[in-house]
Amino acid sequence: MDYYEILEVSKDAGKEEIKSAFRQKARALHPDVNKAPDAAEKFKELGKAYETLMDDNKRATYDRFGEDGLKNAGFDTGGPFAGGFGGLDEVLQSFMSGMGFNFGGFGFGHDPNAPFPGDDLRLDIEISFEEAVFGTQKEIKFDHLELCPACSGTGAQKGSQPEVCPACHGTGQVQHVMRTPMGAFSQIATCPECRGAGQVIKHKCPECKGHGHAGKEKSIEIKIPAGVDNMSKIRVSGEGDAGRNGGRPGDLFVVLHVKPSDYFKRDGSDIYTKIEISPAQAVLGDEVTVRTIDGEQTIHIAAGVQSGNSVKLKNAGVPLVSRPSSRGDHVVVISVKIPAKISDEEKELYKKLYEINTGKTAKPAGWFAKK
């Protein structure tokens, strides 16, 4: 199994993104909510993936050697739910409790009235190379769920209120007792009347049809800091979908796609460009003008420079996101270009240079044979 695919995150995902992905999937797969035959097994796999990727040592081993590598390294690969749903570690218990699940006995009990956070959202936008380097302000538009203004999120028609579910008495769960020759066994399931909400709405809000949320397009302006790179993520707190029962709204993650430059090449915070010089410039040295992200700048070419050598312009690269006052370097890579055509005067000079360097008379080949 691929832990990143299970959580649907990229291999460079941070811990906050992994937590958010786990939270969303855990809500859908939890056995108290999802009655599919394979829900429990998928929930265990989800817990195993989350536990591994949140542990730096386990994650590093998994990235290099996979699940077998974890076993060979002596790590416990059973996951937090290997012994049933009562074997959670402290961190996972705390995390799941914040989702509205409380623990006791041999499993989970779902509190239908607990605050439930809204879903996080993702928005992909494209920015130019220059905008990524220098930063910018960007207006973005996106759709998200907000509390229905007509019913303030209750889902009930104005003038009415949701009522306690008569089937489960507000618990969101119903208990079935099965009598067998070995004794009576009880099974707890999600209430079919209220679907675990603990409340029923007799008179639904006409605006949201009883959902309590309404889709809305929103436009906001975000600040893109200088130095961001392709696939960088900007978290906009509270701009995801609205929560339920007073739960906090989710967050909006803006993923940046940077268009490459036709001239500059970027590697981290460093910028690379290439210039061509003549053999005479390479031998004697020169002062040449190059284009940088800050404008034109004159650089010194040392005498005797070789093709492939470079000149480094310190602090002329991309600003660091964490420290905008610090920047990478601009590296100018030098290429000595051999001319394809030369004048008669140049031909005589190269011929003389050849004779000085070799002590031989230049033979009529190549340039020297051309009239």
Secondary structure, 3 states (H helix, E strand, C coil): CCHHHHHCCCCCCCHHHHHHHHHHHHHHHCCCCCCCCCHHHHHHHHHHHHHHHCCHHHHHHHHHHHHHHHHHCCCCCCCCCCCCCCCCCHHHHHHHHCCCEEEECCEEEECCCCCECCCCEEEEEEECHHHHHHCEEEEEEEEEEEECCCCCCCCECCCCCCEECCCCCCCCEEEEEEEECCEEEEEEEECCCCCCCCEECCCECCCCCCCCEEEEEEEEEEEECCCCCCCCEEEECCCCCCCECCCCCCCEEEEEEECCCCCCEEECCEEEEEEEECHHHHHHCEEEEEEECCEEEEEEECCCCCCCCEEEECCCCCECCCCCCCECCEEEEEEECCCCCCCHHHHHHHHHHHHHHHCCCCCCCHHHHCC
